[in-house]
């Protein structure tokens, strides 16, 4: 997320999702809503993951999801959020489709979202 310079959780999630059979497109750290939009426009994913390691970049999750929805890029695309400070209540508040408390549960949540 924009403002989050940590990559441990992102990298762990990428590794576990890849190991779980998902193709992961890693757009890096400090990713702006525009960077997400560019990646979604090119790759056309079925699911988009947003992670925050600290509370300070958490508002960027909502900003990013709202931006992507305004551009029409979330049609048919599910969103999953997570990270140390993120909760199910926060995921619900910002309109995310799913929440995973840790990288390992993100694999199961991604499968669940794509099955629905």
DSSP file (Angstrom, degrees, kcal/mol; ACC not computed):
  #  RESIDUE AA STRUCTURE BP1 BP2  ACC     N-H-->O    O-->H-N    N-H-->O    O-->H-N    TCO  KAPPA ALPHA  PHI   PSI    X-CA   Y-CA   Z-CA
    1    1 A X    >         0   0    0      0, 0.0     3,-2.4     0, 0.0    29,-0.6   0.000 360.0 360.0 360.0 152.2    0.0    0.0    0.0
    2    2 A X  T 3   +     0   0    0     29,-0.9    58,-0.2    28,-0.3    29,-0.1  -0.351 360.0  21.8 -54.9 130.7    1.1    3.6   -0.5
    3    3 A X  T 3  S+     0   0    0      1,-0.2     2,-0.7    57,-0.1    -1,-0.3   0.343  97.0 108.8  90.3  -6.2    3.1    4.6    2.5
    4    4 A X    <   +     0   0    0     -3,-2.4    26,-2.1    53,-0.1    27,-0.2  -0.909  37.0 174.9-108.0 114.2    4.0    1.1    3.5
    5    5 A X        +     0   0    0     -2,-0.7     2,-0.3    24,-0.2    -1,-0.1   0.321  46.8 105.3 -99.6   7.1    7.7    0.3    2.9
    6    6 A X        +     0   0    0      1,-0.1    24,-0.2     2,-0.0     4,-0.1  -0.655  38.2 175.3 -89.2 143.8    7.7   -3.1    4.6
    7    7 A X     >  +     0   0    0     -2,-0.3     4,-2.8     2,-0.1     5,-0.2   0.414  52.5  94.6-128.2   2.3    7.8   -6.2    2.4
    8    8 A X  H  > S+     0   0    0      2,-0.2     4,-2.6     1,-0.2     5,-0.2   0.960  93.7  40.1 -62.6 -51.9    8.0   -9.2    4.7
    9    9 A X  H  > S+     0   0    0      2,-0.2     4,-2.8     1,-0.2    -1,-0.2   0.898 116.6  50.9 -63.6 -40.8    4.3   -9.9    4.9
   10   10 A X  H  > S+     0   0    0      2,-0.2     4,-2.4     1,-0.2    -1,-0.2   0.925 112.9  45.8 -61.3 -45.5    3.8   -9.2    1.1
   11   11 A X  H  X S+     0   0    0     -4,-2.8     4,-2.4     2,-0.2    -2,-0.2   0.910 112.9  49.1 -66.3 -41.8    6.7  -11.5    0.3
   12   12 A X  H  X S+     0   0    0     -4,-2.6     4,-2.6    -5,-0.2     5,-0.2   0.926 112.1  49.0 -63.7 -44.2    5.4  -14.3    2.6
   13   13 A X  H  X S+     0   0    0     -4,-2.8     4,-2.8     1,-0.2     5,-0.3   0.915 110.8  50.7 -60.2 -43.0    1.9  -13.9    1.1
   14   14 A X  H  X S+     0   0    0     -4,-2.4     4,-2.4     2,-0.2    -2,-0.2   0.916 111.5  47.9 -60.2 -44.3    3.3  -14.1   -2.4
   15   15 A X  H  X S+     0   0    0     -4,-2.4     4,-2.6     2,-0.2    -2,-0.2   0.941 115.2  43.8 -63.3 -48.3    5.3  -17.2   -1.6
   16   16 A X  H  X S+     0   0    0     -4,-2.6     4,-1.5     2,-0.2    -2,-0.2   0.895 114.6  48.8 -68.2 -39.8    2.4  -19.0    0.0
   17   17 A X  H  <>S+     0   0    0     -4,-2.8     5,-2.6    -5,-0.2    -1,-0.2   0.911 112.5  48.6 -65.9 -40.9   -0.1  -18.0   -2.6
   18   18 A X  H ><5S+     0   0    0     -4,-2.4     3,-1.8    -5,-0.3    -2,-0.2   0.935 111.5  49.7 -61.7 -45.8    2.3  -19.2   -5.4
   19   19 A X  H 3<5S+     0   0    0     -4,-2.6    -1,-0.2     1,-0.3    -2,-0.2   0.787 105.7  58.9 -62.2 -27.4    2.8  -22.4   -3.5
   20   20 A X  T 3<5S-     0   0    0     -4,-1.5    -1,-0.3    -5,-0.2    -2,-0.2   0.376 128.7 -95.7 -83.8   3.9   -1.0  -22.7   -3.3
   21   21 A X  T < 5S+     0   0    0     -3,-1.8     2,-0.3     1,-0.3    -3,-0.2   0.512  82.0 130.8  99.0   5.4   -1.3  -22.6   -7.1
   22   22 A X      < -     0   0    0     -5,-2.6     2,-0.6    -6,-0.2    -1,-0.3  -0.677  57.3-128.6 -92.0 146.1   -2.0  -18.9   -7.7
   23   23 A X        -     0   0    0     -2,-0.3     2,-0.5     2,-0.0    -5,-0.0  -0.849  31.7-157.0 -87.9 123.0   -0.1  -16.8  -10.1
   24   24 A X        -     0   0    0     -2,-0.6     2,-0.7   -10,-0.1   -10,-0.0  -0.876  15.1-161.8-109.4 131.8    1.0  -13.7   -8.2
   25   25 A X        -     0   0    0     -2,-0.5     2,-0.7     2,-0.0    -2,-0.0  -0.944  14.2-158.5-109.2 109.7    1.8  -10.3   -9.7
   26   26 A X        -     0   0    0     -2,-0.7     3,-0.1     1,-0.1    -2,-0.0  -0.797  13.6-176.6 -93.7 114.5    3.9   -8.4   -7.1
   27   27 A X        -     0   0    0     -2,-0.7    -1,-0.1     1,-0.3     2,-0.1   0.338  41.6-126.3 -95.0   8.2    3.7   -4.7   -7.7
   28   28 A X        -     0   0    0      3,-0.1     3,-0.4   -21,-0.1    -1,-0.3  -0.268  36.8 -40.1  89.1-170.4    6.1   -4.0   -4.9
   29   29 A X  S    S+     0   0    0      1,-0.2   -24,-0.2   -24,-0.1   -27,-0.1  -0.471 114.2  28.0 -93.4 165.7    6.1   -1.7   -1.8
   30   30 A X  S    S-     0   0    0    -26,-2.1     2,-0.5   -29,-0.6   -28,-0.3   0.882  82.2-179.0  53.0  43.5    4.7    1.8   -1.5
   31   31 A X        -     0   0    0     -3,-0.4   -29,-0.9   -27,-0.2    -1,-0.2  -0.646  15.9-145.0 -85.6 121.8    2.2    1.0   -4.3
   32   32 A X     >  -     0   0    0     -2,-0.5     4,-1.9   -31,-0.2     3,-0.3  -0.311  27.9-107.4 -75.6 161.7   -0.1    3.9   -5.3
   33   33 A X  H  > S+     0   0    0      1,-0.2     4,-2.6     2,-0.2     5,-0.1   0.870 122.8  56.2 -56.3 -36.2   -3.7    3.4   -6.4
   34   34 A X  H  > S+     0   0    0      2,-0.2     4,-2.6     1,-0.2    -1,-0.2   0.866 103.7  52.8 -65.1 -35.8   -2.5    4.2   -9.9
   35   35 A X  H  > S+     0   0    0     -3,-0.3     4,-2.2     2,-0.2    -1,-0.2   0.900 110.1  48.0 -67.1 -39.8    0.1    1.4   -9.8
   36   36 A X  H  X S+     0   0    0     -4,-1.9     4,-2.7     2,-0.2     5,-0.2   0.937 111.5  51.2 -61.8 -45.8   -2.7   -1.0   -8.8
   37   37 A X  H  X S+     0   0    0     -4,-2.6     4,-2.6     1,-0.2    -2,-0.2   0.908 109.6  49.6 -59.4 -44.0   -4.9    0.3  -11.6
   38   38 A X  H  X S+     0   0    0     -4,-2.6     4,-1.8     2,-0.2    -1,-0.2   0.933 112.7  46.7 -60.6 -46.2   -2.1   -0.2  -14.2
   39   39 A X  H  X S+     0   0    0     -4,-2.2     4,-3.0     1,-0.2     5,-0.4   0.905 113.8  47.6 -64.6 -41.8   -1.4   -3.7  -13.0
   40   40 A X  H  X S+     0   0    0     -4,-2.7     4,-2.2     1,-0.2    -1,-0.2   0.901 109.7  53.5 -66.8 -40.4   -5.1   -4.7  -13.0
   41   41 A X  H  < S+     0   0    0     -4,-2.6    -1,-0.2    -5,-0.2    -2,-0.2   0.874 118.5  35.5 -60.6 -38.2   -5.6   -3.1  -16.5
   42   42 A X  H  < S+     0   0    0     -4,-1.8    -2,-0.2    -5,-0.2    -1,-0.2   0.911 127.5  33.0 -82.9 -45.8   -2.8   -5.2  -17.9
   43   43 A X  H  < S-     0   0    0     -4,-3.0    -3,-0.2    -5,-0.2    -2,-0.2   0.714  82.0-150.6 -90.7 -22.7   -3.1   -8.5  -16.0
   44   44 A X     <  -     0   0    0     -4,-2.2    -4,-0.1    -5,-0.4    -3,-0.1   0.950  25.6-166.8  50.6  60.9   -6.9   -8.7  -15.5
   45   45 A X        -     0   0    0      1,-0.1     3,-0.1    -5,-0.1    -1,-0.1  -0.223  28.7-138.0 -74.3 166.6   -6.6  -10.7  -12.2
   46   46 A X  S    S+     0   0    0      1,-0.3    32,-2.6    31,-0.1     2,-0.3   0.612  90.1  25.8 -93.7 -18.4   -9.5  -12.5  -10.5
   47   47 A X  E     -a   78   0A   0     30,-0.2     2,-0.4     2,-0.0    -1,-0.3  -0.998  64.5-156.0-147.8 144.2   -8.4  -11.3   -7.1
   48   48 A X  E     -a   79   0A   0     30,-2.7    32,-2.6    -2,-0.3     2,-0.4  -0.986  12.1-155.4-123.3 129.8   -6.5   -8.3   -5.7
   49   49 A X  E     -a   80   0A   0     -2,-0.4     2,-0.4    30,-0.2    32,-0.2  -0.872   7.6-171.6-108.0 138.1   -4.7   -8.4   -2.4
   50   50 A X  E     -a   81   0A   0     30,-2.4    32,-1.7    -2,-0.4     2,-0.4  -0.995   7.8-176.1-127.8 130.0   -3.8   -5.3   -0.3
   51   51 A X  E     -a   82   0A   0     -2,-0.4     2,-0.4    30,-0.2    32,-0.2  -0.969  10.2-170.0-130.8 142.8   -1.6   -5.6    2.8
   52   52 A X        -     0   0    0     30,-1.8    33,-0.6    -2,-0.4    34,-0.3  -0.999  10.1-170.1-130.5 132.0   -0.6   -3.1    5.4
   53   53 A X  S    S+     0   0    0     -2,-0.4     2,-0.3    30,-0.2    -1,-0.1   0.762  78.0  33.6 -88.1 -28.6    2.1   -3.7    8.0
   54   54 A X  S    S-     0   0    0     30,-0.1     4,-0.3     1,-0.1     3,-0.3  -0.773  82.3-115.7-123.3 167.2    1.4   -0.6   10.0
   55   55 A X  S >  S+     0   0    0     -2,-0.3     3,-1.2     1,-0.2     4,-0.5   0.812 103.3  72.8 -72.2 -29.4   -1.8    1.4   10.8
   56   56 A X  T 3  S+     0   0    0      1,-0.3     3,-0.4     2,-0.1    -1,-0.2   0.857 100.4  41.0 -60.1 -38.8   -0.6    4.5    9.0
   57   57 A X  T >> S+     0   0    0     -3,-0.3     3,-1.5     1,-0.2     4,-0.5   0.536  88.5  95.8 -86.0  -2.3   -1.1    3.1    5.4
   58   58 A X  H X> S+     0   0    0     -3,-1.2     3,-2.0    -4,-0.3     4,-0.8   0.879  76.3  59.5 -56.1 -40.9   -4.4    1.4    6.3
   59   59 A X  H 3> S+     0   0    0     -4,-0.5     4,-2.2    -3,-0.4    -1,-0.3   0.798  94.5  67.4 -58.6 -24.2   -6.5    4.3    5.0
   60   60 A X  H <> S+     0   0    0     -3,-1.5     4,-2.8     1,-0.2    -1,-0.3   0.751  88.9  65.5 -66.7 -22.5   -4.8    3.8    1.6
   61   61 A X  H <X S+     0   0    0     -3,-2.0     4,-2.8    -4,-0.5    -1,-0.2   0.962 106.8  39.9 -61.9 -50.3   -6.6    0.4    1.4
   62   62 A X  H  X S+     0   0    0     -4,-0.8     4,-3.0     2,-0.2     5,-0.3   0.924 115.4  52.2 -64.0 -44.6  -10.0    2.2    1.2
   63   63 A X  H  X S+     0   0    0     -4,-2.2     4,-2.2     1,-0.2    -1,-0.2   0.919 112.8  45.5 -56.8 -44.6   -8.6    4.9   -1.1
   64   64 A X  H  X S+     0   0    0     -4,-2.8     4,-2.7     2,-0.2     5,-0.2   0.941 114.1  46.8 -66.9 -48.6   -7.2    2.3   -3.4
   65   65 A X  H  X S+     0   0    0     -4,-2.8     4,-2.4     1,-0.2    -2,-0.2   0.923 113.8  48.4 -61.3 -43.8  -10.3    0.1   -3.5
   66   66 A X  H  X S+     0   0    0     -4,-3.0     4,-2.5    -5,-0.2    -1,-0.2   0.913 112.1  49.7 -61.4 -42.3  -12.5    3.2   -4.1
   67   67 A X  H  X S+     0   0    0     -4,-2.2     4,-1.7    -5,-0.3    -2,-0.2   0.927 111.9  47.4 -61.5 -46.8  -10.2    4.4   -6.9
   68   68 A X  H  <>S+     0   0    0     -4,-2.7     5,-2.4     1,-0.2     6,-0.6   0.877 112.4  49.6 -65.0 -37.9  -10.3    1.0   -8.6
   69   69 A X  H ><5S+     0   0    0     -4,-2.4     3,-1.3    -5,-0.2    -1,-0.2   0.910 107.7  53.8 -66.8 -42.1  -14.1    0.8   -8.3
   70   70 A X  H 3<5S+     0   0    0     -4,-2.5    -1,-0.2     1,-0.3    -2,-0.2   0.859 108.8  49.8 -60.3 -34.7  -14.5    4.3   -9.7
   71   71 A X  T 3<5S-     0   0    0     -4,-1.7    -1,-0.3    -5,-0.2    -2,-0.2   0.536 114.6-119.3 -80.6  -5.6  -12.4    3.2  -12.7
   72   72 A X  T X 5S+     0   0    0     -3,-1.3     3,-0.7    -4,-0.3    -3,-0.2   0.670  77.2 126.6  77.2  16.9  -14.6    0.1  -13.2
   73   73 A X  T 3 < +     0   0    0     -5,-2.4    -4,-0.2     1,-0.2    -5,-0.1   0.555  60.3  63.0 -85.7  -7.5  -11.6   -2.2  -12.6
   74   74 A X  T >   +     0   0    0     -6,-0.6     3,-1.9    -5,-0.1     2,-0.5   0.357  66.5 125.5-100.3   6.1  -13.1   -4.3   -9.9
   75   75 A X  T <  S-     0   0    0     -3,-0.7     3,-0.1     1,-0.3    -6,-0.0  -0.529  93.5  -2.0 -63.5 117.6  -15.9   -5.7  -12.0
   76   76 A X  T 3  S+     0   0    0     -2,-0.5     2,-0.5     1,-0.2    -1,-0.3   0.559 112.3 113.9  76.1   7.6  -15.6   -9.4  -11.6
   77   77 A X    <   -     0   0    0     -3,-1.9   -30,-0.2   -30,-0.0    -1,-0.2  -0.949  55.6-147.6-115.2 129.7  -12.5   -9.0   -9.4
   78   78 A X  E     -a   47   0A   0    -32,-2.6   -30,-2.7    -2,-0.5     2,-0.4  -0.608   9.8-145.0 -90.5 154.1  -12.5   -9.9   -5.7
   79   79 A X  E     -a   48   0A   0    -32,-0.2    19,-1.5    -2,-0.2    18,-0.7  -0.962  13.1-173.8-122.7 140.7  -10.5   -8.0   -3.1
   80   80 A X  E     -ab  49  98A   0    -32,-2.6   -30,-2.4    -2,-0.4     2,-0.3  -0.996   6.0-167.5-131.4 136.8   -8.7   -9.4    0.0
   81   81 A X  E     +ab  50  99A   0     17,-2.0    19,-2.1    -2,-0.4     2,-0.3  -0.875  17.7 140.1-123.5 156.4   -7.0   -7.4    2.7
   82   82 A X  E     +ab  51 100A   0    -32,-1.7   -30,-1.8    -2,-0.3     2,-0.2  -0.961   1.7 130.6-172.0-173.4   -4.7   -8.3    5.6
   83   83 A X    >   -     0   0    0     17,-0.6     3,-1.3    -2,-0.3   -30,-0.2  -0.469  69.8 -65.5 125.3 161.3   -1.7   -7.3    7.6
   84   84 A X  T 3  S+     0   0    0      1,-0.3   -31,-0.1   -32,-0.2    -1,-0.1   0.834 130.3  36.1 -50.7 -45.9   -0.8   -7.0   11.2
   85   85 A X  T 3  S+     0   0    0    -33,-0.6    -1,-0.3    -3,-0.1     2,-0.2   0.560  95.8 103.2 -88.5  -4.6   -3.2   -4.1   12.1
   86   86 A X    <   -     0   0    0     -3,-1.3     2,-0.3   -34,-0.3    -3,-0.2  -0.523  48.2-175.2 -83.9 142.9   -6.0   -5.1    9.8
   87   87 A X     >  -     0   0    0     -2,-0.2     4,-2.3    -5,-0.1     5,-0.1  -0.812  41.1-107.0-127.8 168.8   -9.2   -6.7   11.2
   88   88 A X  H  > S+     0   0    0     -2,-0.3     4,-2.6     1,-0.2     5,-0.2   0.895 121.1  55.9 -61.4 -39.7  -12.4   -8.3    9.8
   89   89 A X  H  > S+     0   0    0      1,-0.2     4,-2.3     2,-0.2    -1,-0.2   0.897 108.3  47.0 -60.7 -40.2  -14.2   -5.2   11.0
   90   90 A X  H  > S+     0   0    0      2,-0.2     4,-2.1     1,-0.2    -1,-0.2   0.914 110.1  52.7 -68.1 -41.6  -11.9   -2.9    9.0
   91   91 A X  H  X>S+     0   0    0     -4,-2.3     5,-2.4     1,-0.2     4,-0.6   0.918 111.9  46.5 -58.4 -43.3  -12.2   -5.1    5.9
   92   92 A X  H ><5S+     0   0    0     -4,-2.6     3,-0.9     1,-0.2    -1,-0.2   0.916 109.8  54.5 -63.4 -43.5  -16.0   -4.8    6.2
   93   93 A X  H 3<5S+     0   0    0     -4,-2.3    -2,-0.2     1,-0.2    -1,-0.2   0.856 112.2  42.2 -60.3 -38.0  -15.8   -1.1    6.8
   94   94 A X  H 3<5S-     0   0    0     -4,-2.1    -1,-0.2    -5,-0.1    -2,-0.2   0.470 115.7-110.9 -92.9  -1.0  -13.8   -0.4    3.6
   95   95 A X  T <<5 +     0   0    0     -3,-0.9    -3,-0.2    -4,-0.6     2,-0.1   0.739  57.4 160.9  82.8  23.1  -15.8   -2.8    1.4
   96   96 A X      < -     0   0    0     -5,-2.4    -1,-0.2    -6,-0.2   -16,-0.1  -0.466  41.4-136.0 -72.9 150.7  -13.2   -5.5    0.9
   97   97 A X  S    S+     0   0    0    -18,-0.7     2,-0.3     1,-0.2   -17,-0.2   0.779  80.7   9.2 -77.0 -27.2  -14.6   -8.9   -0.2
   98   98 A X  E     -b   80   0A   0    -19,-1.5   -17,-2.0    -7,-0.1     2,-0.4  -0.974  57.3-151.1-152.3 164.0  -12.4  -10.8    2.2
   99   99 A X  E     -b   81   0A   0     -2,-0.3     2,-0.4   -19,-0.2   -17,-0.2  -0.997   5.8-169.9-137.6 139.0   -9.9  -10.6    5.1
  100  100 A X  E     -b   82   0A   0    -19,-2.1   -17,-0.6    -2,-0.4     6,-0.1  -0.991  14.6-154.0-130.3 124.9   -7.1  -12.9    6.1
  101  101 A X  S    S+     0   0    0     -2,-0.4     2,-0.3   -19,-0.2   -18,-0.1   0.704  80.3   7.8 -70.9 -18.5   -5.4  -12.5    9.4
  102  102 A X  S  > S-     0   0    0      1,-0.1     4,-1.1   -20,-0.1     3,-0.1  -0.955  83.5 -95.8-155.1 171.4   -2.1  -13.9    8.1
  103  103 A X  H  > S+     0   0    0     -2,-0.3     4,-0.8     1,-0.2     3,-0.3   0.868 117.8  53.4 -63.4 -38.7   -0.4  -15.1    5.0
  104  104 A X  H >> S+     0   0    0      1,-0.2     4,-0.8     2,-0.2     3,-0.6   0.893 109.3  47.9 -67.8 -37.1   -1.3  -18.8    5.4
  105  105 A X  H 3> S+     0   0    0      1,-0.2     4,-2.5     2,-0.2    -1,-0.2   0.696  97.9  72.6 -75.7 -15.7   -5.0  -18.1    5.8
  106  106 A X  H 3X S+     0   0    0     -4,-1.1     4,-2.5    -3,-0.3    -1,-0.2   0.850  92.7  55.9 -64.0 -33.5   -4.9  -15.8    2.7
  107  107 A X  H <X S+     0   0    0     -4,-0.8     4,-2.0    -3,-0.6    -1,-0.2   0.949 110.9  42.6 -63.8 -48.9   -4.5  -18.9    0.5
  108  108 A X  H  X S+     0   0    0     -4,-0.8     4,-2.5     1,-0.2    -2,-0.2   0.904 114.7  50.5 -64.1 -42.2   -7.7  -20.4    1.9
  109  109 A X  H  X S+     0   0    0     -4,-2.5     4,-2.7     2,-0.2    -1,-0.2   0.895 109.1  51.8 -64.4 -39.9   -9.6  -17.1    1.8
  110  110 A X  H  X S+     0   0    0     -4,-2.5     4,-2.1     2,-0.2    -1,-0.2   0.916 110.8  47.9 -62.5 -43.0   -8.5  -16.6   -1.8
  111  111 A X  H  X S+     0   0    0     -4,-2.0     4,-1.4     1,-0.2    -2,-0.2   0.921 112.3  49.7 -62.6 -43.1   -9.8  -20.0   -2.8
  112  112 A X  H  X S+     0   0    0     -4,-2.5     4,-0.9     1,-0.2     3,-0.2   0.918 110.7  49.4 -62.0 -44.9  -13.1  -19.3   -0.9
  113  113 A X  H  < S+     0   0    0     -4,-2.7     3,-0.5     1,-0.2    -1,-0.2   0.886 111.3  48.7 -63.4 -39.3  -13.6  -16.0   -2.7
  114  114 A X  H  < S+     0   0    0     -4,-2.1    -1,-0.2     1,-0.2    -2,-0.2   0.741 107.8  55.5 -75.5 -21.2  -13.0  -17.4   -6.1
  115  115 A X  H  <        0   0    0     -4,-1.4    -1,-0.2    -3,-0.2    -2,-0.2   0.678 360.0 360.0 -80.7 -18.0  -15.4  -20.3   -5.4
  116  116 A X     <        0   0    0     -4,-0.9    -1,-0.2    -3,-0.5    -2,-0.2   0.475 360.0 360.0 -89.5 360.0  -18.2  -17.9   -4.6
